[in-house]
Amino acid sequence: MDINTLLSQIFSTPAHHYQAFNLSEQKECVADALAAGVTRLPSLLIDGRVLRLDDHSPIEHYVE
């Protein structure tokens, strides 16, 4: 099981909403990630709140 599937199972419940953006594979989601408040990758978006993880790369890397 990959990490996205695991997190989705944990946080996509009636009480919580989990959203993942894989910008290396979903370039069309960059605007949605920015609108949600994502500034660094990787980040988790749970219940509309951005939870930053250990910095990996700036989102600007994916903005064209």
N, C-alpha and C positions, 0 to 999 in steps of 0.2 A: 504494500500500500504506500503510495507516495504521500508526501507531507501535505499537499493541498487537499487530498481526499480525506486524510485524517482530521485536519483542522475543520474542514467543511462538516464532517460528521459531528464534531464536538460543538461547533458554534452555530450551525444552521439549525436552530431549534425554534419552537414558537416564542421562546424568551429572548433569542439572540439572532442577529443577522451577521454572517461572515461573508466578506467579498474579497476575492483574490484578483490581482492583476499580474500577469506574467508578461511584462512589456517586451521581453525579447521575442515572444511569440505572438503577442497581441498588440501590435503597434497602434491599432485603431482605438485602443483604450487609454492612450496617454492623456487625452483631454479629460476623460472621466476620472482618472487617478488624480490629476492636478485639481480638478473641481472638488474632489473629496478631501483635499488637503495633503496628499502625499507629496513629500519633498525629497525624501531619501529612500533608497531601496536597499534591502527589503523592508517592507512595512506591512503590518496587518491592519485591515480595516474591519473593525468589529463594532456593531451597533452604531455605525456612522462616525466612530472615533478612530483616528489613526494612532496605532501603537508602533513606534519605531523600534526596530530591532538593531542589532549591531550593524553599523554603517557598512555598506558594500559599494554602492555607486549612486551618484546624484541622478535625479530624474531627468535632468537636462541632457544626459547621455542619449535619451530616447526621443527627445523633442526634435522634430525636423524643422 
